[in-house]
Amino acid sequence: MAKKGQYKSNAKERTKRERDYDGSKARKLARAERNRARQKAIREGKVSVGDSRSVDHKKPIATNGVKKARAGGTRVQSRTASNKQGSKIRSRKYG
């Protein structure tokens, strides 16, 4: 078994790329910000563990939405609405 930070000998290139990308500093900070926003909403009683709602940043983290998020720039929406919104952003960006 591969040790932490290493790859199996038969690991696919895509797996290696994804692990490198997800382990980058920017991705770690973005993930921490999403987790921080979710935990804050749980403490405030807006969401609970295991429900079908997600905490959304009104201004995306990628466009420096972190400062706004800490000043109340988040909202709670259903998982379905969140997925639809992400799809629209991706299609607008790439399509």
NUDO-465307 format. One record per residue (C-alpha): x, y, z; chain; residue number from 1. Coordinates in Angstrom, 2 decimals, always signed. Layout:
site east = X, north = Y, up = Z, c = A, k = NUM .
...
***
This chain:
site east = +0.00, north = +0.00, up = +0.00, c = A, k = 1 .
site east = +1.25, north = +3.45, up = -0.89, c = A, k = 2 .
site east = +2.20, north = +5.69, up = +2.00, c = A, k = 3 .
site east = +0.71, north = +9.12, up = +2.49, c = A, k = 4 .
site east = +1.89, north = +11.47, up = -0.23, c = A, k = 5 .
site east = +2.94, north = +8.63, up = -2.52, c = A, k = 6 .
site east = +1.20, north = +6.85, up = -5.38, c = A, k = 7 .
site east = +0.57, north = +3.22, up = -6.11, c = A, k = 8 .
site east = +2.77, north = +1.85, up = -8.84, c = A, k = 9 .
site east = -0.26, north = +1.38, up = -11.10, c = A, k = 10 .
site east = -1.93, north = +4.74, up = -10.37, c = A, k = 11 .
site east = -3.44, north = +6.46, up = -13.40, c = A, k = 12 .
site east = -2.14, north = +9.83, up = -14.57, c = A, k = 13 .
site east = -5.52, north = +11.43, up = -13.90, c = A, k = 14 .
site east = -5.40, north = +10.27, up = -10.29, c = A, k = 15 .
site east = -1.94, north = +11.76, up = -9.83, c = A, k = 16 .
site east = -3.04, north = +15.05, up = -11.40, c = A, k = 17 .
site east = -6.14, north = +15.26, up = -9.22, c = A, k = 18 .
site east = -4.20, north = +14.52, up = -6.03, c = A, k = 19 .
site east = -1.64, north = +17.18, up = -6.90, c = A, k = 20 .
site east = -4.38, north = +19.69, up = -7.71, c = A, k = 21 .
site east = -6.45, north = +18.96, up = -4.60, c = A, k = 22 .
site east = -3.33, north = +19.19, up = -2.47, c = A, k = 23 .
site east = -2.36, north = +22.63, up = -3.74, c = A, k = 24 .
site east = -2.40, north = +25.52, up = -1.30, c = A, k = 25 .
site east = -5.20, north = +27.39, up = -3.09, c = A, k = 26 .
site east = -7.51, north = +24.33, up = -3.10, c = A, k = 27 .
site east = -6.83, north = +23.66, up = +0.58, c = A, k = 28 .
site east = -7.69, north = +27.25, up = +1.49, c = A, k = 29 .
site east = -10.89, north = +27.18, up = -0.59, c = A, k = 30 .
site east = -11.96, north = +23.88, up = +1.00, c = A, k = 31 .
site east = -11.25, north = +25.28, up = +4.46, c = A, k = 32 .
site east = -13.38, north = +28.35, up = +3.69, c = A, k = 33 .
site east = -16.30, north = +26.18, up = +2.54, c = A, k = 34 .
site east = -16.02, north = +24.07, up = +5.68, c = A, k = 35 .
site east = -15.80, north = +27.19, up = +7.87, c = A, k = 36 .
site east = -18.97, north = +28.62, up = +6.31, c = A, k = 37 .
site east = -20.84, north = +25.33, up = +6.78, c = A, k = 38 .
site east = -19.81, north = +25.02, up = +10.44, c = A, k = 39 .
site east = -20.85, north = +28.61, up = +11.11, c = A, k = 40 .
site east = -24.29, north = +27.93, up = +9.59, c = A, k = 41 .
site east = -24.63, north = +24.79, up = +11.74, c = A, k = 42 .
site east = -23.80, north = +26.77, up = +14.89, c = A, k = 43 .
site east = -26.39, north = +29.40, up = +13.94, c = A, k = 44 .
site east = -29.01, north = +26.70, up = +13.35, c = A, k = 45 .
site east = -29.51, north = +27.47, up = +9.67, c = A, k = 46 .
site east = -28.52, north = +23.96, up = +8.55, c = A, k = 47 .
site east = -28.01, north = +20.66, up = +10.30, c = A, k = 48 .
site east = -25.80, north = +17.67, up = +9.72, c = A, k = 49 .
site east = -27.17, north = +15.36, up = +7.03, c = A, k = 50 .
site east = -29.81, north = +17.68, up = +5.63, c = A, k = 51 .
site east = -30.13, north = +18.30, up = +1.91, c = A, k = 52 .
site east = -29.14, north = +21.96, up = +2.06, c = A, k = 53 .
site east = -25.81, north = +23.54, up = +1.22, c = A, k = 54 .
site east = -24.16, north = +26.79, up = +2.19, c = A, k = 55 .
site east = -23.45, north = +28.95, up = -0.85, c = A, k = 56 .
site east = -21.05, north = +31.85, up = -1.15, c = A, k = 57 .
site east = -22.86, north = +34.72, up = -2.86, c = A, k = 58 .
site east = -19.59, north = +35.78, up = -4.42, c = A, k = 59 .
site east = -17.51, north = +32.75, up = -5.49, c = A, k = 60 .
site east = -14.42, north = +31.95, up = -3.44, c = A, k = 61 .
site east = -12.36, north = +31.90, up = -6.64, c = A, k = 62 .
site east = -13.14, north = +35.59, up = -7.20, c = A, k = 63 .
site east = -12.09, north = +36.60, up = -3.68, c = A, k = 64 .
site east = -15.45, north = +35.98, up = -2.06, c = A, k = 65 .
site east = -13.77, north = +35.02, up = +1.21, c = A, k = 66 .
site east = -13.89, north = +38.52, up = +2.68, c = A, k = 67 .
site east = -17.57, north = +38.88, up = +1.82, c = A, k = 68 .
site east = -18.35, north = +35.43, up = +3.21, c = A, k = 69 .
site east = -16.99, north = +36.31, up = +6.62, c = A, k = 70 .
site east = -19.11, north = +39.46, up = +6.61, c = A, k = 71 .
site east = -22.33, north = +37.53, up = +5.96, c = A, k = 72 .
site east = -21.88, north = +36.82, up = +2.27, c = A, k = 73 .
site east = -23.28, north = +33.29, up = +2.44, c = A, k = 74 .
site east = -26.75, north = +31.88, up = +1.99, c = A, k = 75 .
site east = -28.44, north = +28.54, up = +2.51, c = A, k = 76 .
site east = -30.00, north = +26.86, up = -0.49, c = A, k = 77 .
site east = -31.18, north = +23.41, up = -1.46, c = A, k = 78 .
site east = -28.66, north = +20.98, up = -2.88, c = A, k = 79 .
site east = -30.60, north = +20.94, up = -6.18, c = A, k = 80 .
site east = -30.48, north = +24.72, up = -6.54, c = A, k = 81 .
site east = -26.80, north = +24.74, up = -5.69, c = A, k = 82 .
site east = -26.01, north = +22.12, up = -8.34, c = A, k = 83 .
site east = -28.03, north = +24.01, up = -10.96, c = A, k = 84 .
site east = -26.19, north = +27.22, up = -10.14, c = A, k = 85 .
site east = -22.80, north = +25.52, up = -10.46, c = A, k = 86 .
site east = -23.80, north = +24.12, up = -13.82, c = A, k = 87 .
site east = -24.74, north = +27.58, up = -15.07, c = A, k = 88 .
site east = -21.42, north = +29.03, up = -13.91, c = A, k = 89 .
site east = -19.41, north = +26.27, up = -15.61, c = A, k = 90 .
site east = -21.35, north = +26.49, up = -18.89, c = A, k = 91 .
site east = -20.96, north = +30.27, up = -18.94, c = A, k = 92 .
site east = -17.24, north = +29.97, up = -18.27, c = A, k = 93 .
site east = -16.44, north = +27.20, up = -20.76, c = A, k = 94 .
site east = -19.31, north = +27.20, up = -23.20, c = A, k = 95 .
***
